């Protein structure tokens, strides 16, 4: 009897993670999404993630993590989300220290518990905000940790070497519901179009020659 292909998806409802969810499903995986509430100043991305997972008929769990020491712009009430005229070449204040390491560790625990060998993450190293945990070296290092732990689990990062325009073109072919995705660092009714994440998304859609359905 053929074993069912299963995968765990680190899922935020953003452009990248939603594309990865639909990519994994297109490869025949039955997906379980891990949605993290890590103290973001708004919950819009969590609500969007649940909506998309429901629509895709993917299992999901919302995991609450407490980071009481956080001092970044996404979780600290004392810091505003920065607005840059140009994307910074340094690690920005929106970087949440250890976030992807924590997320992958939760996914590892889940994967070992339910005997799943594939974990998907939507990091990309071409168009990104200089986050050190979105790089090929980081993914390679974490996969080495999994080997040291004597598991057969593999971290898959299928978007790693794609830019935003390429990701959007791929997702469009996969019928990703970009209208329902939430990329903005702020929790306004509409995307702010000023934060780094909004600017990267807008650049991607422009270069792809596709209108962003979330702005309709």
TAKA-V254016 format. One record per backbone hydrogen bond with DSSP energy under -1.0 kcal/mol. CO is the residue of the C=O (numbers start at 0). NH is the residue of the N-H. E is the energy in kcal/mol with one decimal. If there is no record, write none. Layout:
# TAKA-V254016
CO:NH:E + CO:NH:E
This chain:
# TAKA-V254016
4:29:-2.7 + 6:31:-2.5 + 7:119:-3.3 + 8:33:-2.9 + 12:181:-2.2 + 13:17:-2.1 + 14:18:-1.7 + 15:19:-2.3 + 16:20:-2.1 + 17:21:-2.1 + 18:22:-2.3 + 19:23:-2.9 + 20:24:-2.2 + 21:25:-1.9 + 22:26:-1.0 + 23:28:-2.0 + 24:27:-1.7 + 29:6:-2.2 + 30:58:-1.5 + 31:8:-2.5 + 32:60:-2.1 + 33:10:-2.5 + 34:62:-3.4 + 36:64:-2.8 + 42:46:-2.2 + 43:47:-2.5 + 44:48:-2.1 + 45:49:-2.3 + 46:50:-2.0 + 47:51:-2.4 + 48:52:-2.7 + 49:53:-2.4 + 50:54:-2.2 + 51:55:-2.4 + 52:57:-2.7 + 53:56:-1.1 + 58:32:-3.4 + 60:34:-3.0 + 62:36:-3.1 + 66:69:-2.1 + 71:75:-2.5 + 73:40:-1.9 + 75:78:-1.3 + 91:94:-1.7 + 92:72:-2.9 + 95:98:-2.2 + 97:101:-2.7 + 98:102:-2.8 + 99:103:-2.6 + 100:104:-1.8 + 101:105:-2.2 + 102:106:-2.3 + 103:107:-2.6 + 104:108:-2.2 + 105:109:-2.4 + 106:110:-3.1 + 107:111:-2.6 + 108:112:-1.7 + 109:113:-1.8 + 110:115:-2.6 + 116:153:-2.5 + 117:7:-2.4 + 118:155:-3.7 + 119:9:-2.5 + 130:133:-1.5 + 134:138:-1.9 + 135:139:-2.7 + 136:140:-2.4 + 137:141:-2.4 + 138:142:-2.3 + 139:143:-1.8 + 140:144:-1.7 + 141:145:-2.0 + 142:146:-1.5 + 143:147:-2.3 + 144:148:-1.9 + 145:150:-2.2 + 146:149:-1.8 + 153:118:-2.3 + 155:120:-2.3 + 156:159:-1.9 + 158:161:-2.2 + 159:124:-3.0 + 162:166:-2.3 + 163:167:-2.6 + 164:168:-2.2 + 165:169:-2.2 + 166:170:-2.9 + 167:171:-2.3 + 168:172:-1.6 + 169:173:-1.3 + 170:175:-2.8 + 171:174:-1.1 + 175:177:-2.1 + 176:179:-1.8 + 194:198:-2.2 + 195:199:-2.5 + 196:200:-2.1 + 197:201:-2.8 + 198:202:-2.4 + 199:203:-2.1 + 200:204:-2.4 + 201:205:-2.2 + 202:206:-2.6 + 203:207:-1.9 + 204:209:-2.2 + 211:214:-1.9 + 212:215:-1.1
